[in-house]
């Protein structure tokens, strides 16, 4: 065994990911970026008359808006998910 654990960290002192602010910031940033990308792709799909790109872009925009709406309402925290 390469490393020997001499002290164990109590589970109560460890940061839980559903409760960390850094994780939620990165998720919200990623979804916001996906929203911008979806709008740009929708515009390009409209301009190029590519139906499948328009459909998938609208789906991406709707999913992003739904997640960001849930984040604003506080439904994305660990307590709302039962964690």
C-alpha positions in Angstrom: 0.0 0.0 0.0 1.5 3.3 -1.1 -0.3 5.7 1.3 -1.3 5.0 4.8 -4.2 6.9 6.3 -3.2 8.0 9.7 -6.2 10.2 10.4 -9.7 9.9 9.0 -11.8 12.9 8.2 -15.3 12.7 9.8 -18.0 12.5 7.3 -19.8 15.5 8.8 -16.7 17.8 8.0 -16.5 16.8 4.4 -18.1 19.0 1.7 -21.1 17.3 0.1 -21.3 18.2 -3.6 -25.1 18.8 -3.8 -24.6 21.4 -1.1 -21.5 23.1 -2.4 -21.8 26.6 -4.0 -19.0 25.9 -6.5 -20.8 23.0 -8.1 -24.0 25.0 -8.5 -22.1 28.0 -10.0 -20.4 25.7 -12.6 -23.7 24.0 -13.5 -25.5 27.4 -13.9 -22.6 28.7 -15.9 -22.7 25.6 -18.2 -26.4 25.8 -18.7 -26.2 29.6 -19.4 -23.5 28.9 -22.0 -25.7 26.2 -23.5 -28.5 28.7 -23.7 -26.4 31.1 -25.6 -25.1 28.4 -27.9 -28.7 27.2 -28.5 -29.8 30.6 -29.6 -26.8 31.0 -31.9 -27.4 27.6 -33.4 -31.1 28.3 -33.8 -30.2 31.6 -35.7 -27.8 29.7 -37.9 -30.3 27.0 -38.6 -33.0 29.6 -39.5 -30.5 31.4 -41.8 -29.3 28.2 -43.5 -32.8 26.6 -43.6 -31.7 23.5 -41.7 -34.8 22.1 -40.0 -33.0 19.5 -37.8 -30.7 22.2 -36.4 -33.6 24.5 -35.6 -35.5 21.7 -33.8 -32.5 20.6 -31.7 -31.6 24.2 -30.9 -35.1 24.9 -29.7 -34.9 21.8 -27.5 -31.5 23.0 -26.1 -32.9 26.4 -25.4 -36.1 25.0 -23.7 -34.1 22.6 -21.5 -31.7 25.4 -20.5 -34.5 27.8 -19.7 -36.2 25.1 -17.6 -33.1 24.3 -15.6 -32.3 28.0 -15.0 -35.9 28.5 -13.9 -35.6 25.7 -11.5 -32.3 27.0 -10.2 -33.8 30.5 -9.6 -36.8 28.8 -7.8 -34.3 26.9 -5.6 -35.3 23.4 -6.9 -31.8 22.3 -7.8 -30.3 22.2 -4.3 -29.8 18.9 -2.6 -32.6 19.4 -0.1 -35.2 19.6 -2.9 -33.9 16.3 -4.3 -34.0 14.5 -1.0 -30.2 14.3 -0.6 
